């Protein structure tokens, strides 16, 4: 959805994006403040619920067929497989363990700063 360059940057760096940035990139439909989220969801759900079911089904099939034709469905399946592999690799298991030890924010900071060796499950000594 974001193109190869932006996708690689996001995947390689783990950079965060705000809700508004995600909306602009097309990663989400709409960004709203927390206090408006439930109302926005209800409004959208009610609007969709008014469309005849046969039309919803046909439109969904048509869109899914277009996704299948582009090969995107295979890419999504492959991403799911890779996600599972990454989570169950030594690095993934060690990251989960580190999150449990020091918390999410600290583990992500160590990941982003390159101060932790996930293969050895140990901090990287500072270079003199």
N, C-alpha and C positions, 0 to 999 in steps of 0.2 A: 504493500500500500504506500510505502514512503519512498520506494526506489532503492536500488542496490547500494548506493553510496551512504545514504542516511541509515539504512538498515544495518549495514556493516559497522558504521560508527556507533550506533546504539548497542549492537551486540558485542562489539570488541571492547567498548569502554564501560558499559553499564550505566552511562549517563542517564540521569533522571530527566523527565519532562513534566511540566505542569499540566494540569487538565486542559488549560487553554491551548498550550502547545500541542498536546495530543489531538485536540479538536482540529486545529489548523493543519496538522499532518494527516488527518483522516484516520487516525487510530481509534477514535471514539466518535460517536454521533454528535454529542453535545456535552459541554462542560457547564455545570451549574454549581452554585454554592451549596454546601452541605445541607443547609436548612431548607433548600428548595428541591432537593433530590426526590423525595417521596412524591411530592406534588407533580413534578415533571414526569416521573415514571407513570403515575396514575393517568395523567393527561394523555400520554402517548399510548398506553395500553387501551384506554377507552376509545381513542381514535381508531386504532387498529381493529378493535373488537366490532366496530360498526361496518367494516368491510365484509362483504359476503365471503363465507368460508371457501367456496369454490374458487373465487378470484384470488384469495390469499394462497391457496394450494397451488394454483397454476403459476402464479408469479414466483413462488418459492421454487418450484420445479424448474422454471425457466432460468432463474438466477443460478441455481445449483448446477444446471447443465452447462451454463457458460463457464462457471468455475472449473468444472470437470474438463471442459474442452481446452482450457488454457494450461492444464497440468497443475493448477494451484492446489487441488485436493491432494495430489501426491506429495507436494511440497509440505502441506500442512501435516500429513501423516508422518513424513520424514522428520519434521521438526518435533513432533510428539515423541518419536523413537529416540531422537538425539537428546531431548530433555530427560527422558528416563535414564539413558546411558550416563549423562552428565551427573545426575543426582546419585547414581549408584557407583560412580567411579571413586577411587580413593580420595580425589580432590573434593568431590561433591559430598561424600560422607564426612570428610574432615571439616568442610565448611559448615555443614549442619551442626556438627559437634561444637565447633567454635562459636556459632550463634548461640547455642545453648549455654556455653560457658561465659561469654562476655556480652551477649546481646547482639541484635541485628545490626544496629548502627555501627558498633565497633568492628564487627566482622566485615561489613561492607567497606568501612574505612580502610582496614588492613588490606582488603582485596584491591581496592582502588589505588592505594598508595604503594602496593607491592612490598609490604613489610611482613608478609607471612608466606611461608612455603607450604602450600596446601598439600603437596605430595608427601612431605616429611612431617606434616602436622606440627610445625614449629615456627616461632618467629624467625625472621631473617636478621642476623646480627648486623648492626649498623657498620658501614664501612668507615674506617678511619681516614 
